[in-house]
Amino acid sequence: MLNYKLGQQIRTLREARNISQVELGKRLGISKQSVCNWENDNVQPSVEMLVRLASLFSVSTDYLLGFEPGAYIDVTGLSNEMIEHLRQIAEALKAAEKRG
């Protein structure tokens, strides 16, 4: 089932990276008001902007739209050893989260 909260997804990803609405707008070539409207679910981004957001935040468009529960990290250019190290860190963080 689709949990469609695109605006919240955008806000959460933006805030997790300590990017202001103004900065996100500059990176995408749009106004702060457009970002604000997306985050408040007043207006939906175009397909082109959805793809650009996914690329900027290193997530899939499915994740932004609520079809996928997990986020992804772009590991392009990293060695297999580095990728494995990142996977181990992610697993350790998940285990720590479960312990509380």
NUVO-973882 format. One record per residue (C-alpha): x negated, y negated, z; residue number from 1. Coordinates in nm, 3 decimals. Layout:
N
        px        py        pz   seq
         X         Y         Z   NUM
...
//
This chain:
100
        px        py        pz   seq
     0.000     0.000     0.000     1
    -0.127    -0.344    -0.089     2
    -0.214    -0.570     0.202     3
    -0.211    -0.892     0.000     4
    -0.380    -1.163     0.199     5
    -0.611    -1.313    -0.061     6
    -0.628    -1.650     0.111     7
    -0.738    -1.492     0.438     8
    -0.995    -1.278     0.256     9
    -1.146    -1.587     0.093    10
    -1.152    -1.777     0.423    11
    -1.308    -1.486     0.613    12
    -1.579    -1.432     0.352    13
    -1.653    -1.805     0.331    14
    -1.676    -1.848     0.707    15
    -1.889    -1.534     0.750    16
    -2.145    -1.700     0.524    17
    -2.118    -2.038     0.697    18
    -2.003    -2.206     0.377    19
    -1.768    -2.505     0.399    20
    -1.472    -2.545     0.169    21
    -1.658    -2.834     0.006    22
    -1.967    -2.618    -0.055    23
    -1.762    -2.328    -0.194    24
    -1.587    -2.572    -0.426    25
    -1.922    -2.708    -0.548    26
    -2.055    -2.358    -0.613    27
    -1.745    -2.277    -0.819    28
    -1.712    -2.617    -0.986    29
    -1.374    -2.692    -0.828    30
    -1.241    -2.925    -0.559    31
    -1.224    -2.865    -0.185    32
    -0.847    -2.900    -0.221    33
    -0.835    -2.600    -0.455    34
    -1.023    -2.389    -0.202    35
    -0.790    -2.511     0.074    36
    -0.484    -2.424    -0.137    37
    -0.620    -2.073    -0.199    38
    -0.692    -2.015     0.168    39
    -0.344    -2.131     0.266    40
    -0.188    -1.912    -0.005    41
    -0.030    -2.217    -0.169    42
    -0.191    -2.139    -0.504    43
    -0.365    -1.829    -0.635    44
    -0.702    -1.849    -0.809    45
    -0.715    -1.767    -1.179    46
    -0.849    -1.431    -1.289    47
    -1.173    -1.604    -1.389    48
    -1.206    -1.759    -1.042    49
    -1.120    -1.429    -0.877    50
    -1.410    -1.266    -1.063    51
    -1.641    -1.555    -0.973    52
    -1.541    -1.531    -0.606    53
    -1.607    -1.158    -0.605    54
    -1.949    -1.213    -0.757    55
    -2.035    -1.498    -0.521    56
    -1.936    -1.296    -0.213    57
    -2.077    -0.964    -0.348    58
    -1.744    -0.786    -0.313    59
    -1.509    -0.628    -0.565    60
    -1.197    -0.798    -0.692    61
    -1.008    -0.501    -0.545    62
    -1.148    -0.591    -0.204    63
    -1.039    -0.954    -0.243    64
    -0.689    -0.840    -0.341    65
    -0.658    -0.594    -0.053    66
    -0.683    -0.271    -0.252    67
    -1.011    -0.167    -0.087    68
    -1.069    -0.172     0.288    69
    -1.447    -0.211     0.273    70
    -1.687    -0.476     0.154    71
    -1.997    -0.406    -0.052    72
    -2.347    -0.545    -0.055    73
    -2.517    -0.603    -0.388    74
    -2.835    -0.396    -0.371    75
    -2.942    -0.454    -0.730    76
    -3.319    -0.464    -0.752    77
    -3.381    -0.295    -0.416    78
    -3.574     0.029    -0.394    79
    -3.398     0.350    -0.291    80
    -3.589     0.332     0.037    81
    -3.458    -0.019     0.108    82
    -3.103     0.085     0.018    83
    -3.124     0.381     0.255    84
    -3.252     0.152     0.531    85
    -2.954    -0.079     0.480    86
    -2.718     0.220     0.491    87
    -2.869     0.330     0.823    88
    -2.832    -0.020     0.967    89
    -2.467    -0.028     0.858    90
    -2.401     0.310     1.022    91
    -2.568     0.197     1.345    92
    -2.354    -0.118     1.349    93
    -2.035     0.085     1.295    94
    -2.130     0.317     1.580    95
    -2.203     0.022     1.810    96
    -1.866    -0.135     1.720    97
    -1.684     0.187     1.810    98
    -1.857     0.199     2.149    99
    -1.724    -0.149     2.216   100
//
